[in-house]
Amino acid sequence: MTEATDTRRVAIVTGGCQGIGQGIALRLAQDGMTVVAWDLEDVVRANKGLEDLAATGSIHLMAVDVGSAEQVSDGVERVVAEHGSVDVLVNNAAISPKADGARVPPHETSLDEWERVVRVNLTGPFLACRAVIPHMQRRGWGRIVNMSSKAGRSGAMLAGLPYGVTKTGINGLTRTLAPAVAPMGITINSIAPGRIRTPMAAGVSDEVNARLIAATPVGRFGEPEDIAALVSYLCRDEAGFLTGDTIDINGGAYMAP
């Protein structure tokens, strides 16, 4: 397989207009990539200024619901038509519904919530991977990073049952796809963040936050930039020997055996 040789690679970041996704989009743009940040239409409309925040490179916004097979397929084809390729995919979009700011007890989880979370958090990454892999295969080079969670490694304590299950599923998706596409020059890895200071993590009481920080050896929550730095490495040529892995980044709150 020949490696992609364009000086400017093209990256899709799902859920790329806020939180961790926005941090990743900015970092990859600073790395010199053309970044297309996907998000829901109302989120995209509220974040037009993101295009002006990239220090180098360029960021483009696109309204795509990752739970829609049609929108994902059309979105990938539009990226290829407008930018020439898809070299990097970061599956970051996810939802974690709450009831009055708290998780729904697992045994009270509705079928509607279960199916909605699975559709976005697990089916969405599958659809995106399926759509981009043929384009990466033709170029003989690709990087896919799937966003998992500490909840997918040690169990969901603050998030609901479907969130924890889908994040565990992301790790399985990564391990199953990685050997199939490695001969094509494509690597696939998962990142499992701990508590990161984002809008999704907001709304928790000061008492809970203090308890979580006390359980984190480095003594703080993570920032989107912490995750973005790891994504940046995984998308480089130098990371070509790393695939099929789930990398924990949580300040020591969970250490895999």
Sequence and secondary structure as in RCSB ss.txt:
>XXXX:A:sequence
MTEATDTRRVAIVTGGCQGIGQGIALRLAQDGMTVVAWDLEDVVRANKGLEDLAATGSIHLMAVDVGSAEQVSDG
VERVVAEHGSVDVLVNNAAISPKADGARVPPHETSLDEWERVVRVNLTGPFLACRAVIPHMQRRGWGRIVNMSSK
AGRSGAMLAGLPYGVTKTGINGLTRTLAPAVAPMGITINSIAPGRIRTPMAAGVSDEVNARLIAATPVGRFGEPE
DIAALVSYLCRDEAGFLTGDTIDINGGAYMAP
>XXXX:A:secstr
      SS EEEEETTTSHHHHHHHHHHHHTT EEEEEE HHHHHHTGGGGGT SSSEEEEEE  TT HHHHHHH
HHHHHHHHS   EEEE       BTTB   GGG  HHHHHHHHIIIIIHHHHHHHHHHHHHHHHT EEEEEE  T
HHHH  SSS HHHHHHHHHHHHHHHHHHHHHGGGTEEEEEEEE SB SGGGTT  HHHHHHHHHTSTTSS B HH
HHHHHHHHHTSGGGTT  S EEEESTTS    
